[in-house]
Amino acid sequence: MTHYKPRTDLPTHEVFNQSEVMTGIDFFSADTILSDAIARSPAQSHAQRLSEFGAKVGSEEVQTWGIEANRNPPQFKPFDRFGRRIDEVEFHPAYHALMDLGLSNGVSSAAWTVKEGGHSLHSALMILMGKADDGVCCPMSMTYACVPALEHAGWTRDWVAGATSGMYDRRFLPKEQKTGLTLGMAMTEKQGGSDVRANTTKARPLDGDGEVELTGHKWFCSAPMSDAFLTLAYEEGDERLSCYLVPRWRPGGTRNTIEIQRLKDKLGDRSNASSEIEYKGAWARRVGEKGRGVRTIIEMVNHTRLDCLVGSAGLIRQAASTAIWHADRRSAFQRRLVDQPLMREVLAEMAMEADGVMALAFRVAEAFDKAKEDEHEAALARILTPLAKYWICKRAPYLVYEAMEAHGGVGYVEEFPLARMFRQSPLNAIWEGSGNVIALDVLRALARDEAAREALKAEMANAAGHHPALDERLKRLGQTVEGGIGEADARRFAEQATLALIAASLIRAGLDPVADAFIARRIDETPVMLGAGSAQIDADTLIDRARLKV
C-alpha cells in the first residue's frame, strides 16, 4: 500500500535508499518470462486478455485485497444466534472481492470455455491470480479441476454449467438459486492421509440412481463454503471405494448434514479456510462407476496437481522478480545491490531457475491442451505432471527464502511480501500428494504405462546433442528407466529426471542462454546453494529476463 507524500525529512534523519511498492503494474506484459511462455504456447491468442487481467491484479486496490484477506482470516460459525445449526464460514469482504475477480475473469472456467489453449490460459491466469493472493487459488483450482471428474455422470450437467459460468455467487443457497458455483474435494481421513483406501466413511444406498447417505469424516476439506464436494466412501457390500458428489443442500432444499468440526490453524494460506468435517447421514450421489471411485476422482487430482506445480512455478517467478526489483533500487557500500558480483550470481541463478520452472510448467500445460487429440501428449501429461510437481513444488521454499534473504531484515517483516510468500511456499508440495507419494506415483506410471514411459524418453531425446553433460544425464536416465527403479531410488530419479526435463523445456523454447546456464549449474555442476557454482553464465541476460519491465 502506498501513501500520499509521506514525510522523508524527519527530525532525526532523512529517509532515503528505499525500494518501492510493486503496484500499478501489468503483471503479464511486464513479465518477459510469462509473456514469452504464452507467446510460444497454444494460448498465444489470449495475450490481450491476460494483459488486461495482469493490470487488474497489479493495481493497488487488488494488492490491498490480498493483504486484507490474509490479515483477517475466515471465521467458523457453527450456529446462528438462536442456537440453530448453520455450519457456515464467514470471510472478510476482501476475500469475496478476490474470488469475484478471479472467477469473473475465467480462472476456473477458461480451460473449458475457450476454443484453444485452455489449460495454458488457465495456468497463466492462475499465476497472475497468485500475485494478488494464493489462498483464493485453492477454491478456484478445485472448481476448475472438478469438471473432468463430473463428466463421468450425465446427471451433473447443472453442476458443470455452474462451475464454468465465470460468475461468483457468494450466497449460501441451493444451486438452483445461484448464478455460479464453486466445488471442492474431500478425500483424506485421520487414519489414512494419502492412503485413501484406509478410509472408513460408509455410503448407505437409498432409492434412486446412485443416491446414498454418507456417515463418516474427512480430515482435510478446504474451501468448506463450496457448493458441493467430490468425496470417497465405501458403499455397503463393496470393498472398493466409490466417488460421490456431496452438495451443501439436499434436493428438497434443506441443509445437508455436513457438519464442520473446526477450521485448521495453518502456517500459511491464511485467507483460505481448511476444515475438518463429519458426514452425519449426508445426502450424496455417485459419480462414475460403483467401486471405481479412485479412478473417477483421479481426473480431478491430476488437474489440481497441474495447478500445484503451476502455482509453485508462479511463486518462484514472483520471488525472483521481487528480489531483483529490490536489488535494482537498494544500494549498499556505494553500489546498487544488483551491481555487486556475488549478489548478481545469486540473482542470476534465481532468475535461471524461475525461467526453467516456468518453461516446464507451460510444457505440462501444453500437453494437457493437446491430450484429447494426441495420444503422445496425453501420455506425456501423465508422466510430466508428477515429475514436475515433485521438483517445482519442493524447490519453492528454498528459492523464496533466498529472495527473502536478498531483502535483508525487511524481508522477514510482515509488511513486506516475502513473509507471506514464504509461509505459502511449502504448501503445494504437500497438497495432492507429498514428495514420497508423488515420487512413487512416477515409478508406478513408468512400470505400468508403456505409453508414458516412451513419451518421457522421446521428450528427453529431443534435447540430445545440446551439451555433453546433458547427453550423459539423458543416457543414464534412459538406462535407469529400462533397468527398473527401486522404491528407495524414487526421489533420486524424480530429481534427476526433472532437472533434465527443465533443460529440455528451455532448449525446446529456444532459450539457449538460460538452458546453457541451467545445464552448467544444475546438471554438470551440483552446488547446494545459489551462487556457489563455478561455471560461467550470462548473468546479464538471466537477470534482465526476470526483471519486470516497468
C-alpha positions in Angstrom: 0.0 0.0 0.0 1.3 3.4 -0.9 0.7 6.6 1.0 0.4 10.1 -0.5 3.5 12.2 0.1 4.9 10.6 3.2 7.5 12.6 5.1 11.1 11.7 4.4 12.8 14.6 6.2 12.4 13.5 9.8 13.8 15.4 12.8 16.5 12.8 13.4 17.3 11.6 9.9 16.3 11.6 6.2 14.6 8.5 4.8 16.3 7.5 1.5 17.8 4.5 -0.3 14.5 2.6 0.0 12.8 0.4 -2.6 9.3 1.0 -4.0 5.9 -0.8 -3.6 5.2 -3.1 -6.6 1.8 -1.8 -7.6 0.4 -0.2 -10.7 2.0 -2.9 -12.8 0.6 -5.1 -15.6 2.0 -8.3 -14.2 1.6 -10.0 -17.6 3.0 -7.6 -20.1 5.8 -6.5 -17.7 6.9 -10.1 -17.2 9.1 -11.3 -20.1 9.3 -14.9 -18.8 5.5 -15.3 -18.5 4.6 -13.4 -21.7 7.2 -15.4 -23.6 5.8 -18.6 -22.3 2.3 -17.7 -23.6 3.7 -16.5 -26.9 5.0 -20.0 -27.6 2.0 -21.8 -26.1 -1.4 -22.8 -27.5 -2.8 -19.8 -25.6 -0.9 -17.2 -27.6 -4.1 -15.7 -29.0 -5.2 -14.8 -25.4 -2.3 -12.3 -24.7 -4.5 -9.2 -24.6 -6.9 -10.9 -22.2 -4.0 -11.8 -19.9 -2.6 -8.3 -20.1 -6.0 -6.8 -19.0 -6.1 -9.3 -16.1 -2.5 -8.6 -15.2 -3.2 -4.9 -14.9 -6.1 -5.6 -12.6 -4.1 -7.9 -10.4 -1.3 -5.4 -10.3 -3.4 -2.5 -9.2 -3.0 -1.1 -5.7 -6.6 -1.9 -4.9 -6.3 -5.6 -5.6 -2.9 -5.9 -3.9 -4.5 -4.5 -0.8 -7.3 -7.0 -1.0 -4.7 -9.8 -0.8 -3.2 -8.2 2.3 -6.5 -7.7 4.0 -7.8 -11.2 3.2 -4.8 -12.7 4.9 -4.8 -10.3 7.8 -8.4 -11.2 8.5 -8.7 -15.0 8.2 -12.1 -16.8 7.9 -14.2 -17.5 11.0 -16.3 -20.6 11.6 -19.9 -20.1 12.6 -21.4 -23.4 13.7 -24.7 -21.9 15.0 -26.7 -18.8 14.5 -27.6 -16.6 17.5 -30.7 -18.7 18.2 -28.7 -21.9 18.5 -29.7 -23.4 15.2 -27.0 -25.3 13.3 -25.7 -23.5 10.2 -22.1 -24.7 9.6 -21.0 -21.6 7.8 -17.7 -19.8 7.4 -17.5 -16.0 7.3 -14.9 -14.3 5.1 -13.6 -10.8 5.0 -15.0 -8.7 2.1 -11.5 -8.7 0.5 -11.8 -12.5 0.1 -15.1 -12.2 -1.7 -13.7 -9.4 -3.9 -10.7 -11.6 -4.9 -13.0 -14.5 -5.6 -15.2 -12.4 -7.8 -12.2 -11.0 -9.6 -10.8 -14.5 -10.4 -13.9 -16.3 -11.3 -15.3 -13.4 -13.4 -12.0 -13.4 -15.4 -12.2 -17.1 -16.0 -9.5 -18.5 -13.7 -11.7 -21.6 -13.1 -13.7 -21.7 -16.3 -11.4 -20.6 -19.2 -9.9 -24.1 -19.7 -13.4 -25.4 -20.5 -14.9 -22.4 -22.4 -12.2 -21.2 -24.9 -11.6 -22.9 -28.2 -7.8 -23.2 -28.0 -5.1 -23.3 -25.4 -7.5 -23.5 -22.5 -5.2 -25.2 -19.9 -2.3 -22.9 -20.9 -4.6 -19.9 -20.5 -5.8 -21.2 -17.2 -2.3 -21.7 -15.9 -1.3 -18.1 -16.8 -4.5 -16.8 -15.1 -3.7 -18.9 -12.0 -0.2 -17.5 -11.9 -1.4 -13.9 -12.1 -4.1 -14.5 -9.5 -1.5 -15.8 -7.2 0.3 -12.5 -7.3 -2.7 -11.0 -5.5 -3.4 -13.9 -3.2 -2.6 -17.6 -3.3 -5.3 -18.6 -0.9 -8.2 -18.0 -3.2 -6.4 -20.0 -5.9 -7.4 -23.2 -3.9 -11.2 -23.0 -4.4 -10.6 -21.7 -8.0 -8.3 -24.7 -8.7 -10.8 -27.3 -7.3 -13.7 -25.7 -9.2 -11.6 -25.9 -12.4 -10.4 -29.5 -11.7 -13.9 -31.0 -10.9 -15.1 -30.7 -14.4 -13.5 -33.8 -16.0 -14.5 -35.9 -13.0 -18.1 -34.7 -13.1 -18.3 -35.6 -16.8 -18.3 -39.3 -15.7 -22.0 -38.8 -14.9 -24.8 -37.5 -17.1 -26.8 -36.0 -14.2 -24.1 -33.5 -13.3 -24.7 -31.1 -16.2 -26.1 -28.4 -14.0 -23.1 -28.6 -11.7 -20.7 -28.3 -14.6 -22.6 -25.4 -16.0 -22.4 -23.6 -12.6 -18.7 -24.3 -12.2 -17.9 -23.0 -15.7 -20.3 -20.0 -15.6 -17.5 -17.5 -14.9 -19.5 -16.0 -12.1 -19.1 -15.8 -8.4 -22.1 -16.0 -6.2 -21.2 -15.9 -2.5 -24.7 -16.6 -1.3 -25.2 -19.8 0.6 -28.2 -21.2 -1.3 -29.2 -24.3 -3.2 -27.6 -24.4 -6.7 -30.9 -23.7 -8.5 -31.0 -20.3 -6.9 -27.4 -19.3 -7.8 -25.7 -17.8 -10.8 -22.3 -19.5 -10.3 -21.0 -22.5 -8.3 -17.7 -23.5 -6.6 -16.7 -27.1 -5.9 -14.3 -28.8 -3.6 -12.8 -32.1 -2.8 -12.7 -34.1 0.5 -10.8 -37.4 0.4 -8.4 -37.9 3.3 -9.3 -39.1 6.7 -7.5 -39.1 10.1 -6.2 -42.7 10.0 -5.1 -42.8 6.4 -4.0 -39.4 5.0 -2.8 -40.1 1.4 -3.7 -43.8 1.8 -7.4 -43.2 0.9 -8.1 -47.0 0.8 -7.8 -46.8 4.6 -10.9 -44.6 4.7 -13.8 -45.7 6.8 -16.6 -43.4 5.5 -19.7 -45.6 4.6 -22.3 -45.0 2.0 -25.8 -46.4 2.6 -27.8 -46.8 -0.7 -31.1 -45.0 -1.0 -33.9 -45.4 -3.5 -32.7 -43.7 -6.7 -29.8 -43.9 -9.2 -26.7 -43.9 -7.1 -28.2 -41.8 -4.2 -26.7 -42.6 -0.8 -26.4 -41.4 2.8 -22.8 -40.9 4.0 -21.6 -41.5 7.5 -18.0 -40.7 8.4 -15.5 -37.9 8.4 -12.9 -36.1 6.3 -9.7 -34.7 7.9 -9.0 -32.0 5.4 -11.7 -30.2 3.5 -10.6 -26.9 2.0 -13.0 -24.2 1.0 -15.9 -25.6 3.0 -18.3 -23.0 1.7 -18.1 -24.6 -1.7 -21.5 -25.6 -3.1 -20.5 -29.3 -3.3 -17.6 -31.7 -2.8 -16.3 -34.8 -4.5 -15.6 -37.4 -1.9 -14.8 -41.1 -1.5 -16.6 -43.7 0.6 -17.3 -47.4 0.7 -20.8 -48.4 -0.4 -22.4 -51.2 1.6 -21.4 -54.6 0.2 -18.4 -53.3 -1.8 -14.8 -53.4 -0.7 -13.8 -50.8 -3.3 -14.1 -47.0 -3.0 -16.8 -45.1 -4.9 -16.8 -41.4 -5.7 -19.8 -39.2 -4.7 -20.9 -35.6 -5.1 -22.0 -34.2 -1.8 -23.9 -30.9 -2.0 -24.2 -28.5 0.9 -28.0 -28.6 0.2 -30.3 -31.6 -0.1 -32.5 -32.0 -3.2 -35.5 -30.8 -1.2 -33.9 -27.5 -0.3 -32.8 -28.3 3.3 -29.3 -28.0 4.6 -27.3 -31.2 4.1 -25.8 -32.8 7.2 -22.2 -31.9 6.5 -21.0 -30.7 9.9 -17.9 -28.6 10.1 -15.9 -29.5 13.2 -13.3 -26.7 13.1 -11.0 -24.8 10.8 -7.3 -25.7 10.6 -4.9 -23.1 12.0 -2.4 -23.3 9.2 1.1 -22.0 8.8 0.2 -20.0 5.7 -2.7 -19.9 3.1 -4.5 -17.8 5.7 -7.2 -16.4 3.5 -8.4 -19.8 2.6 -10.5 -21.9 5.0 -9.4 -25.5 5.5 -11.7 -27.6 7.7 -12.4 -30.9 9.4 -15.9 -32.2 8.6 -18.2 -35.1 9.5 -20.9 -36.6 7.3 -23.9 -37.4 9.6 -26.3 -39.1 7.1 -25.3 -36.6 4.4 -27.1 -37.0 1.1 -24.8 -37.7 -1.9 -25.0 -39.2 -5.3 -22.5 -41.4 -7.0 -20.3 -40.1 -9.8 -18.9 -42.7 -12.1 -19.0 -46.5 -11.7 -19.5 -48.1 -8.4 -16.2 -49.3 -6.9 -14.2 -47.1 -9.4 -14.0 -44.0 -7.1 -10.3 -43.6 -7.2 -10.2 -43.8 -11.0 -13.0 -41.2 -11.2 -11.6 -38.7 -8.7 -8.0 -39.0 -10.1 -9.2 -36.9 -13.0 -9.7 -34.1 -10.6 -6.4 -34.8 -8.8 -4.4 -34.7 -12.0 -5.7 -31.2 -12.7 -5.2 -29.9 -9.2 -1.6 -31.3 -9.4 -1.2 -29.2 -12.6 -2.3 -26.2 -10.5 0.1 -27.1 -7.7 3.1 -27.2 -10.0 2.0 -24.1 -11.9 1.3 -22.3 -8.6 4.7 -23.0 -7.3 6.3 -22.0 -10.6 4.5 -18.7 -10.3 5.6 -18.3 -6.7 9.3 -18.9 -7.7 8.8 -16.5 -10.5 7.3 -13.9 -8.2 10.2 -14.4 -5.7 12.8 -13.8 -8.4 11.1 -10.6 -9.7 10.6 -9.3 -6.2 14.3 -9.8 -5.3 15.5 -8.2 -8.5 13.1 -5.3 -8.0 14.6 -4.7 -4.6 18.2 -5.1 -5.7 17.7 -2.6 -8.6 16.6 0.1 -6.1 18.7 -0.6 -3.0 22.3 0.3 -2.5 24.9 -0.9 0.0 28.6 0.0 0.2 28.3 2.7 -2.5 26.9 0.3 -5.1 23.4 -1.0 -6.1 22.8 -4.5 -4.8 22.2 -5.7 -8.4 25.7 -4.4 -9.4 27.6 -6.4 -6.8 29.2 -9.5 -8.2 28.1 -12.0 -5.5 24.6 -10.7 -5.4 24.5 -10.9 -9.2 25.4 -14.6 -9.0 22.6 -15.3 -6.6 20.0 -13.3 -8.6 21.2 -14.8 -11.9 20.7 -18.4 -10.6 17.4 -17.4 -9.0 16.3 -16.0 -12.4 17.6 -19.0 -14.2 15.6 -21.4 -12.0 12.5 -19.2 -12.4 12.8 -19.3 -16.2 13.3 -23.1 -16.1 10.3 -24.0 -13.9 8.1 -21.7 -15.9 9.2 -23.4 -19.1 8.5 -26.8 -17.7 5.2 -25.8 -16.2 3.9 -24.5 -19.5 5.2 -27.6 -21.3 3.0 -29.6 -19.0 0.0 -27.3 -19.6 0.6 -27.6 -23.4 0.4 -31.4 -23.0 -2.9 -31.0 -21.2 -4.2 -28.8 -24.1 -3.2 -31.4 -26.8 -4.1 -34.5 -24.9 -7.6 -35.1 -26.4 -6.2 -35.1 -30.0 -2.7 -36.5 -29.4 -2.1 -39.8 -27.6 1.6 -39.0 -27.2 0.8 -35.7 -25.5 -1.8 -37.4 -23.3 0.8 -39.9 -22.2 3.3 -37.2 -21.7 0.9 -35.3 -19.4 0.5 -38.4 -17.3 4.2 -38.6 -16.5 5.3 -35.0 -16.6 2.7 -33.9 -14.1 4.0 -35.9 -11.1 7.6 -35.3 -12.1 7.2 -31.5 -12.4 5.1 -31.3 -9.3 7.8 -33.2 -7.3 10.6 -30.8 -8.1 9.0 -27.5 -8.7 6.9 -27.6 -5.5 9.7 -28.8 -3.4 12.1 -26.2 -4.8 9.8 -23.2 -4.0 10.6 -22.8 -0.2 14.3 -22.6 -0.8 14.1 -20.1 -3.6 11.5 -17.9 -1.8 13.9 -18.0 1.2 16.8 -16.8 -1.0 14.6 -13.9 -2.3 13.8 -13.1 1.4 17.4 -13.0 2.3 18.2 -10.7 -0.7 16.0 -8.2 1.1 17.9 -8.4 4.3 16.0 -7.8 7.6 12.9 -6.2 5.9 12.3 -9.5 4.0 11.4 -11.1 7.4 8.9 -8.3 8.3 5.2 -8.9 7.8 4.7 -5.6 6.0 6.8 -6.8 3.1 5.5 -9.5 0.7 8.2 -12.2 1.3 6.9 -13.3 4.7 3.6 -14.3 3.3 5.2 -15.9 0.2 7.5 -17.9 2.4 4.6 -19.3 4.6 2.8 -20.2 1.4 5.8 -21.8 -0.3 5.7 -25.4 1.3 2.0 -25.9 0.7 1.9 -27.2 -2.9 4.5 -29.8 -2.2 2.1 -31.3 0.5 -1.2 -30.8 -1.3 -2.4 -33.5 -3.7 0.4 -35.9 -2.8 3.5 -35.1 -0.8 7.0 -35.8 -2.0 7.2 -39.5 -1.4 3.7 -40.1 -2.7 4.5 -38.3 -5.9 7.9 -39.9 -6.5 6.3 -43.3 -6.1 3.5 -42.3 -8.5 6.2 -41.6 -11.0 7.6 -45.2 -10.5 4.1 -46.7 -10.9 3.5 -44.8 -14.1 6.8 -45.9 -15.6 6.2 -49.5 -14.6 2.5 -49.8 -15.8 2.1 -47.2 -18.5 4.3 -48.0 -21.6 3.0 -45.0 -23.5 4.0 -42.7 -20.7 7.4 -44.3 -20.5 8.0 -43.9 -24.2 6.7 -40.3 -24.2 9.2 -39.4 -21.4 12.1 -41.0 -23.3 11.1 -39.1 -26.5 10.8 -35.8 -24.7 14.2 -36.2 -23.3 15.7 -37.4 -26.6 14.6 -34.1 -28.2 17.2 -32.3 -26.1 20.1 -34.6 -27.0 23.2 -33.0 -28.7 22.9 -29.6 -26.9 25.5 -30.2 -24.2 27.7 -33.2 -23.3 26.7 -33.1 -19.6 23.0 -33.2 -20.5 23.7 -36.0 -23.0 25.3 -38.1 -20.3 22.4 -37.4 -17.9 19.9 -38.4 -20.5 21.8 -41.6 -21.3 21.9 -42.6 -17.6 18.2 -41.8 -17.1 17.3 -43.9 -20.1 19.3 -46.9 -18.7 17.6 -46.4 -15.3 14.1 -46.5 -16.9 14.9 -49.6 -18.8 16.5 -51.3 -15.8 13.8 -50.5 -13.4 13.8 -48.3 -10.3 13.5 -49.4 -6.7 11.3 -47.5 -4.3 14.3 -46.2 -2.3 15.6 -44.6 -5.5 12.3 -42.9 -6.4 13.3 -39.4 -5.2 16.7 -39.6 -6.8 15.2 -40.5 -10.2 12.5 -37.8 -9.9 15.0 -35.1 -9.1 17.5 -36.1 -11.9 14.7 -36.6 -14.5 13.0 -33.3 -13.7 16.3 -31.3 -13.9 16.8 -32.9 -17.3 13.3 -32.0 -18.3 13.7 -28.4 -17.3 16.8 -28.3 -19.5 14.9 -29.9 -22.3 12.0 -27.4 -21.9 14.4 -24.5 -22.1 16.0 -25.9 -25.2 12.6 -26.5 -26.8 11.6 -22.9 -26.0 14.7 -21.6 -27.8 16.1 -20.1 -24.6 19.7 -21.2 -25.2 21.4 -18.8 -22.7 19.1 -19.9 -20.0 19.4 -23.6 -21.0 23.2 -23.3 -21.1 23.3 -21.8 -17.6 20.9 -24.3 -16.2 22.8 -27.3 -17.6 26.1 -25.8 -16.4 25.0 -25.0 -12.8 22.4 -27.8 -12.2 23.5 -30.8 -14.2 27.2 -30.5 -15.0 27.7 -29.0 -11.5 25.6 -29.6 -8.5 26.1 -26.8 -5.9 23.8 -27.0 -2.9 23.3 -23.2 -2.6 22.6 -20.4 -5.1 25.7 -18.6 -6.2 28.1 -21.5 -5.3 28.7 -22.7 -8.9 31.9 -22.0 -10.9 30.7 -22.4 -14.5 30.4 -19.1 -16.4 26.8 -17.9 -17.0 25.3 -14.9 -18.8 24.1 -13.1 -15.6 23.0 -10.0 -17.5 20.6 -11.9 -19.8 19.3 -14.1 -16.9 18.6 -11.2 -14.6 17.1 -9.0 -17.3 14.7 -11.7 -18.4 13.4 -11.9 -14.8 13.3 -8.1 -14.3 9.8 -6.6 -14.5 9.7 -4.1 -17.4 8.0 -1.0 -16.0 
